[in-house]
Amino acid sequence: MENKIEELESLGDDHIGTSSNTPMRHDAFKLSNEEKIDIIKDDVRHIMETLGLDLSDDSLNGTPNRVAKMFVKEIFGGLDPKKKPNASTFKNKYKYGEMLVEKNITVYSTCEHHLLPIVGKAHIAYISNGTVVGLSKMNRIVDYFAKRPQVQERLTIQVVKELQEVLNTKDVACVIDAKHLCVNSRGIRDIESSTVTSEFGGKFKEDATRREFLDYIKLDTKF
């Protein structure tokens, strides 16, 4: 058992993911959100009491409920398929045939190994094959998949796969550059390092197209 625990600990520190799909139980949605909040609230209270905190203090008394609501309705809200953004598509009537890039999309996610924040930027591109999607929908897709316990590699893949399905094209790319507080604030405590992941589909696997995309995201946009 001790060897198994050590193995699992090392997997978490090495940020190894097991699947491109978020691991979910078959009964993940059996409970309502309110039922989940009630259970998590008690669990958070138990953790805080175990740590020796006095929950009768006015500052701490409401923390279990606040954390439970935050978990279910905010930072892990992307686990709920009902919150998946409806990415409406349109015909490319203006015949724009070049690359479209949406860069510097803010990423707020949570490392699934230590439940600490992942904060960074996502850059997305696609080449239309006759269909386009609203610009804000790309931001919403990133936000939806980020709002769950994540591994950055999986998040990058999920964003690309979703847009490929929405746009009915393989020509989609995503790069994410993010800081992991499980690295920055614990363990090695390296506050300067960040993690970069990428996923290239279709034409973006070609050197010239990939280079064009990477050059675009280097542009220093100011207003």
Backbone hydrogen bonds, N-H to C=O, Kabsch-Sander energy under -0.5 kcal/mol:
donor,donor_aa,acceptor,acceptor_aa,energy
5,I,1,M,-2.4
6,E,2,E,-2.3
7,E,3,N,-2.1
8,L,4,K,-2.4
9,E,5,I,-2.4
10,S,6,E,-2.2
11,L,7,E,-1.9
12,G,8,L,-1.8
13,D,9,E,-2.1
14,D,10,S,-1.8
15,H,12,G,-1.1
16,I,11,L,-2.1
17,G,15,H,-0.5
28,A,25,R,-1.5
30,K,27,D,-1.8
36,K,32,S,-2.3
37,I,33,N,-2.4
38,D,34,E,-2.1
39,I,35,E,-1.9
40,I,36,K,-2.8
41,K,37,I,-2.6
42,D,38,D,-1.5
43,D,39,I,-1.9
44,V,40,I,-2.9
45,R,41,K,-2.2
46,H,42,D,-2.2
47,I,43,D,-2.2
48,M,44,V,-2.5
49,E,45,R,-2.6
50,T,46,H,-2.5
51,L,47,I,-1.8
52,G,49,E,-1.3
53,L,48,M,-2.2
55,L,53,L,-0.9
57,D,54,D,-1.6
60,L,57,D,-0.9
61,N,57,D,-2.2
62,G,58,D,-0.5
63,T,60,L,-1.5
66,R,62,G,-2.2
67,V,63,T,-3.0
68,A,64,P,-2.2
69,K,65,N,-2.4
70,M,66,R,-2.3
71,F,67,V,-2.7
72,V,68,A,-2.2
73,K,69,K,-2.8
74,E,69,K,-0.5
74,E,70,M,-1.7
75,I,70,M,-1.3
76,F,70,M,-0.7
76,F,71,F,-1.1
77,G,74,E,-2.0
78,G,147,K,-2.3
79,L,76,F,-1.8
80,D,77,G,-1.5
83,K,80,D,-2.1
84,K,81,P,-1.3
87,A,85,P,-1.2
88,S,86,N,-1.5
90,F,132,V,-2.7
92,N,130,G,-2.1
93,K,91,K,-2.3
95,K,92,N,-1.6
97,G,95,K,-0.7
100,L,126,Y,-2.6
102,E,124,I,-3.1
103,K,101,V,-0.6
105,I,122,A,-2.9
106,T,104,N,-0.5
107,V,120,G,-2.8
108,Y,106,T,-0.5
109,S,118,I,-3.1
110,T,146,A,-0.5
110,T,148,R,-0.9
111,C,116,L,-3.3
112,E,150,Q,-2.3
115,L,111,C,-2.1
118,I,109,S,-2.5
119,V,179,K,-2.4
120,G,107,V,-2.2
121,K,177,D,-2.5
122,A,105,I,-2.6
123,H,175,V,-2.7
124,I,102,E,-3.0
125,A,173,A,-2.2
126,Y,100,L,-1.9
127,I,171,D,-1.8
128,S,98,E,-0.6
128,S,126,Y,-0.5
132,V,90,F,-2.8
134,G,88,S,-1.1
137,K,134,G,-0.9
138,M,134,G,-0.8
138,M,135,L,-1.1
139,N,135,L,-1.0
140,R,136,S,-2.1
141,I,137,K,-2.2
142,V,138,M,-2.0
143,D,139,N,-2.4
144,Y,140,R,-2.5
145,F,141,I,-2.1
146,A,142,V,-1.8
147,K,143,D,-1.5
148,R,146,A,-2.3
150,Q,110,T,-3.6
155,L,151,V,-2.3
156,T,152,Q,-2.2
157,I,153,E,-2.0
158,Q,154,R,-3.0
159,V,155,L,-2.2
160,V,156,T,-1.7
161,K,157,I,-2.8
162,E,158,Q,-2.3
163,L,159,V,-2.1
164,Q,160,V,-2.5
165,E,161,K,-1.9
166,V,162,E,-2.6
167,L,163,L,-2.8
168,N,164,Q,-1.0
169,T,164,Q,-1.4
172,V,170,K,-2.3
173,A,125,A,-2.6
174,C,199,E,-2.1
175,V,123,H,-2.4
176,I,197,T,-2.5
177,D,121,K,-2.6
178,A,195,T,-2.6
179,K,119,V,-3.2
181,L,117,P,-2.7
181,L,179,K,-0.6
183,V,180,H,-1.7
184,N,180,H,-2.7
185,S,181,L,-2.5
189,R,183,V,-0.7
189,R,186,R,-2.4
190,D,183,V,-1.5
191,I,189,R,-0.9
195,T,178,A,-3.4
197,T,176,I,-2.4
199,E,174,C,-2.1
201,G,172,V,-2.1
204,F,201,G,-2.0
205,K,202,G,-1.8
206,E,203,K,-1.8
210,R,206,E,-2.6
211,R,207,D,-2.5
212,E,208,A,-2.1
213,F,209,T,-2.1
214,L,210,R,-2.4
215,D,211,R,-2.2
216,Y,212,E,-2.0
217,I,213,F,-1.9
218,K,215,D,-0.8
219,L,216,Y,-1.6
221,T,219,L,-1.2
